[in-house]
Amino acid sequence: MRHAVLKSLGAAAAALLCGCAGPRRTAPIPAPPPAFLASRTPASSCPLAIGVLIEGWHSGLILPVGELGPLGPLLPRYPDERYTSFGWGNRRFYMSPHPTFAEAVSALFSSPSVVLVEGAPTWRALSSSGAQLHWLRADQDEIWRMDAYLRRTLGSPGARARRLGRGLQADSAFYASPERYDALHTCNTWTADALQNAGYPIHDHGVIFSSQLERLIEKLPACPDVRRP
């Protein structure tokens, strides 16, 4: 049901947008402190990685728990959690167990947003059948900047994130976000913006659909030798 509504939402967005999306301007992410860089010593040719998850019209991010940095203590830990996923979207639509087409259409206009945070012992448990997961090579600086971007999305630079309710899965929860969702700023725009702020050579200009995002991340440094369960 959710995928069918998302498909309809995508068609409605395409008709509304007509390619008029413009670039967003966000505050730059500060550089990581030397102590953070010194605490992470490379152990292989691809010791760190950031996962970009694409499921149909939706996209999000996956990070190993050990790479969360200062963000880790601001979120609750789930049993046997080794990976954490972050998905951003329209608050009313995303939190609805059975979203309607009317809720999808209302999401095209400026409205409150929410972050879905989910933990699992394996990254496969965080994705559905047919989903595409792209592991991107990362260094300490990119991990820090991604961590800072997620903290900003959660509106919690130094305090625990504000929990709004339980997610659809047992080890998940929705958290308030100060950002606004609309037809020009979708979950795919958010994912592209996160990667851009992390330091990857990518942009969020005109990124509305997951297919646009996927074409961009295919050009980024992949992590093919990653050994993650």
C-alpha positions in Angstrom: 0.0 0.0 0.0 2.8 2.4 1.0 4.7 1.8 -2.2 1.6 2.4 -4.3 0.9 5.7 -2.6 4.5 6.7 -3.0 4.3 6.0 -6.7 1.2 8.2 -7.0 3.0 10.8 -5.0 5.9 10.7 -7.3 3.7 11.2 -10.3 1.9 14.1 -8.7 5.2 15.7 -7.7 6.5 15.3 -11.3 3.4 17.1 -12.6 3.8 19.9 -10.0 7.5 20.5 -10.2 8.2 20.6 -14.0 11.9 20.8 -13.3 11.7 23.9 -11.2 13.7 22.7 -8.2 16.4 25.0 -7.0 19.5 24.6 -4.9 19.3 24.7 -1.1 21.6 26.7 1.1 22.6 25.0 4.4 25.1 26.0 7.0 28.5 24.4 6.5 29.4 21.5 8.7 32.4 22.2 11.0 35.7 20.2 10.7 36.1 17.3 13.1 38.3 17.9 16.2 41.8 16.3 16.2 40.8 13.9 19.0 38.0 12.4 16.9 40.4 11.8 14.0 43.1 10.3 16.2 40.6 7.8 17.8 40.0 6.1 14.4 42.9 4.2 12.9 42.4 2.6 9.4 42.6 -1.2 9.6 42.0 -2.1 6.0 41.7 -0.6 2.5 38.1 0.3 3.3 37.8 0.6 7.1 34.9 3.0 7.2 31.8 3.2 5.0 28.5 5.0 4.7 25.5 3.1 3.3 22.9 4.7 1.0 19.7 2.7 0.9 17.3 3.1 -2.0 13.9 1.4 -1.7 11.6 2.3 -4.6 10.9 6.1 -4.4 12.5 6.4 -0.9 16.1 6.7 0.2 18.0 6.8 3.5 21.3 6.2 5.2 22.9 3.4 7.1 25.8 3.7 9.5 27.6 1.0 11.6 27.0 1.9 15.2 30.7 2.3 15.8 30.8 5.1 13.3 28.1 7.2 14.9 30.6 9.3 16.9 29.0 12.0 19.2 25.6 11.2 17.7 25.6 7.7 19.4 24.9 8.8 23.0 22.0 11.0 21.9 20.0 7.9 20.6 18.8 4.8 22.5 20.5 1.5 21.8 18.6 -1.5 20.7 19.5 -5.2 21.6 22.3 -6.5 19.3 22.3 -3.3 17.3 25.3 -3.1 14.9 23.8 -0.9 12.2 21.5 2.2 12.4 19.4 3.5 9.6 18.1 7.1 9.2 15.2 8.0 7.0 13.7 11.5 6.7 10.3 12.4 5.4 7.0 14.2 5.8 5.8 13.7 9.4 2.2 12.9 8.8 2.8 10.6 5.9 5.8 8.8 7.3 4.3 8.1 10.7 1.0 6.8 9.3 0.8 2.9 9.3 -1.5 3.1 6.2 -0.9 6.4 4.4 -3.6 7.7 2.1 -3.3 9.4 -1.2 -4.7 12.6 0.4 -1.8 12.5 2.9 0.6 12.0 0.0 -0.7 15.0 -1.8 -0.6 17.2 1.3 3.1 16.2 1.7 3.9 18.1 -1.6 3.4 21.4 0.3 5.6 22.7 3.1 5.0 20.6 6.2 6.7 19.3 9.4 9.2 16.5 9.0 10.4 13.5 11.0 13.3 11.1 11.2 12.9 7.4 11.4 15.8 5.8 13.3 16.0 2.0 13.2 18.6 -0.4 14.7 19.4 -4.0 13.7 22.2 -6.6 14.0 22.7 -6.7 10.2 22.2 -4.1 7.5 20.0 -6.6 5.6 17.4 -6.4 8.4 17.1 -2.7 7.6 16.1 -3.2 4.0 13.3 -4.8 2.1 13.4 -7.2 -0.8 14.6 -5.5 -4.0 16.2 -2.6 -2.1 19.6 -1.3 -3.3 22.3 -0.6 -0.8 25.4 1.4 -2.0 28.3 1.3 0.4 30.5 4.4 -0.1 34.1 4.6 1.0 34.5 7.1 3.8 37.3 8.6 5.9 37.2 10.0 9.4 36.4 13.5 8.2 33.4 12.4 6.2 32.1 10.3 9.1 32.3 13.3 11.4 30.5 15.6 9.0 27.8 13.0 8.3 27.3 12.6 12.1 27.0 16.4 12.5 24.5 16.6 9.6 22.3 13.9 11.2 22.5 15.7 14.6 21.3 18.9 12.8 18.5 17.0 11.1 17.4 15.7 14.5 17.7 19.2 16.0 19.9 17.9 18.8 23.4 19.4 18.8 24.0 18.4 22.4 20.7 17.0 23.8 18.9 13.8 23.2 16.7 13.7 20.2 12.9 14.4 20.8 11.1 11.1 20.4 7.6 11.3 18.8 6.6 7.6 18.8 7.5 4.1 18.0 8.3 3.1 14.4 6.7 0.4 12.4 9.4 -2.1 13.5 10.1 -3.1 17.1 13.6 -1.6 17.2 12.7 1.8 15.6 11.4 5.2 16.6 10.4 8.5 15.0 12.1 11.7 16.1 11.2 15.3 15.5 13.1 17.3 12.9 13.2 21.1 12.5 13.4 20.9 8.7 10.4 21.3 6.4 9.3 18.8 3.8 7.8 19.7 0.5 7.8 18.8 -3.2 11.2 20.5 -3.7 12.8 19.0 -0.6 12.1 15.2 -0.5 13.9 12.4 1.2 16.1 12.1 -1.8 17.0 15.8 -1.6 17.8 15.2 2.0 20.1 12.2 1.3 21.9 14.1 -1.4 22.3 17.0 0.9 23.7 14.7 3.7 26.3 13.3 1.3 27.2 16.8 0.0 27.7 18.1 3.6 29.8 15.0 4.4 32.2 16.1 1.8 31.4 13.9 -1.2 31.5 15.5 -4.7 27.7 15.5 -5.1 25.0 18.1 -5.1 21.3 18.2 -4.1 20.3 20.7 -6.9 17.2 19.3 -8.6 17.3 15.9 -6.8 13.7 14.9 -6.2 13.5 11.3 -7.1 15.6 8.2 -6.1 16.6 7.5 -9.7 18.3 11.0 -9.8 20.1 10.2 -6.6 21.2 6.8 -7.7 22.8 8.2 -10.9 24.8 10.6 -8.7 26.0 8.1 -6.2 27.1 5.7 -8.9 29.9 8.2 -9.5 31.1 8.3 -5.9 33.9 6.1 -4.5 32.4 2.7 -3.6 33.5 0.3 -1.0 33.5 -3.1 -2.8 35.8 -4.9 -0.4 33.6 -4.1 2.6 32.8 -7.2 4.7 29.6 -6.4 6.5 27.0 -9.0 7.5 
